[in-house]
Amino acid sequence: MPRFPELYVLRHGQTTWNAENRLQGLLNSPLTAKGEMQAARQFEILRSRDLTGFAAVSSPQGRAIQTAGIALAGLVDTVRTDDRLCEIDVGDWSGLSRSDLPTFDGEDPLLALYNHAPGGEGLIRLRARCVDFLNHLTGPSILVTHGITSRTLRSLATVDEASTPVSVGGGQGCVYHIKDGVQNLLE
């Protein structure tokens, strides 16, 4: 028996800060034209799926709400928000360019800065809130969230014990489908 219900997981489309290679964390910047096209692509992917009985839940952050409005338009009746789907808090590094941040020898460069951000949430606390969110799902769901949060949710929902937030991949403009603990990338 699967541990979690069937999921479709979407990352928000490209934002102005993504394009500038800046950390957003709990801050927000709007979708770019490319980001809007990525959300429209997610809509095209989802409209061919049977979403009967699926709940839609989004991070309350503006870029996720904006993506949900495009990607889920007319496909679901309502989209509720849940703070547990917010992006990882990067504390004092919010808004900074990645090029201005230190590197950490011997650690995965993608995830290291999230553990070392002064005043940030860290990956352990992010994982705890993602576990809490997934444990409270009562049925199949479409989730609209963020890069690191999406990776964490998907690594938890797959049956591959070796999966990590790095190994499950990221991506804007695509949809990840997880059923019976198996993840498939829909493009």
N, C-alpha and C positions, 0 to 999 in steps of 0.2 A: 504494500500500500504506500502511495507517495506521501511524503512528509508534508508537502504544501500543495495547495490547489494549482491548477493550470494558470500560467501567467504570460502576459505580454508585457515586456519592459521596454520603455522608450526613454532615451536621453533627450533632453531639450536640444533644439537646433543651435547652430553656431550663433554666438553673441558677439557684440563689439569687443568685449574683453577677451573672448576666446581668440578672435582674429588678431588681437594685440599681444597674445600670449601672457595675459595677466591672470592671477588667481582671483576668483570671485568669492568662493566660500559662501558666507551668508549675505554678501552684498549682491547687487544685481546690475546687469546691463541688458539692454534689449536685444532681441534677435536681429541679425543682419538680414539683408535680402536673401543671402545664401541659407541662413538659418530658417527663414520662412519657407524656402523651397524644400529644405530637408524635412520640415514638419509636414509639408504637403505630400512628400514622398511617403512618409509614415502613414498618412491618411490613405494613399493609394494601396499600400500593403495591407492595411487593416480592413479596408472596405470589401476585400475579397474573402474575408474570414467570417465564420459564423460566430458572432459575439453574443448570441443569446445567453442571458443569464450572467454576463460579465459585469462586474462593478468597475467603475473607473475612479482611480485615486491619483491625485497629483500632489507634488510638493507645492506649498503655498508661495514659493518664490516666483517672481514675475516671469522669468524666462521659461519656467516649466508651465505656468498657467498659459502663457502666450502659445507655447507649443501645443498644449492640450487643446486649446481653442481651435487650432488649425487641424491637428492630427485626428481629433475625435469628433469634429463637427458633423452632426447628424447621425453619428454611429452609436451614441449612447445618450440616454436622457439627461443624466447629470454627471458631473465630475466633482467629487468631494475632495477636500484637501486634508493632508495629514502632515504635521510637522516632522514626523519621523522619516519622511522622504526628502527633507532638505539636504542640501549638499553638506559635506563635511566642513566644519568651521575651521578656518585657517588662521584665526586669531589676528595677531599683529601683522601677518603677511597678507591680509585681505587687500586686494587692489594692486599689489606689487607685481612687477614684471618677473617672470620666472628667471630671466637673465640676471636679476639683481639678488637672487637668493643663493645661499651656499649649497654646495654639493656635499654628499655624505659618502665617504669612501666605504666600499664593501657592502653598501645597501642598495636595494633596487632604486634607481633614480626616480622612477615614476611615483613610488609610494613613500620614500624616505621623508620628503619634505612635509608630508601630512602628519607624520609622527613627531616631527621636530618643531613645528610652527609654534612660536611663543604665544601662549594664551589660546591655542587651538584645541580642538576636540580630541584628536588622535584616533588612530584606527581601531583601538580596542573599544573605545566608547561608541564609535560609529557602528562597529559590528554588533554591539549590545542593542543599540536602538533598532538596527535592521532585523535582528533576531526577534525582538519584541514585536515589531510591525508584522513580520511574516507569521508569527505564532498567533496573531489575532485575526488573520484573514479567515473569513468564513465561507468563501467560495471563489470561483475563478475571477481573476482581476486583471485589469490593464493599469499599469503603473507608469506615471510620467515623472521622471526624476532627473538626476544629474550624473556626471561621469563616474566619480568615485563611489557614490552611493549606489548607483546602478551596478557597478562591478561587484560591490560587496553583497548586495541582495542576490545577484545571480550566482555568485560563488556559494552562497549559503543554500540556495534552492536546488542546486545540482547534486546528483548522487556521487559525482567524482570527488572522493575525499581529498584528492590532491589539488583541487581547483582553488585558486587564490584570486584576489581582485585583479592581479596582473594577467593571469592565464585565461580569464574569461573574456578578455577583449573589451574595448570601449566602442564608441561609434555614434556619430550623429547621422540622422537620416535613415536609419535602419530600425528594425524591430527585432528584439530577442523574444523567442517563444520558448517557454519552459513547460514541459508536460512530463509527468512521471519522472521528474528529476533529470531529464535530458534537455539540454539547451540547443536550439537551432537558430541560426542567424537568417533573418528574412530580409532580403534586399530587393 
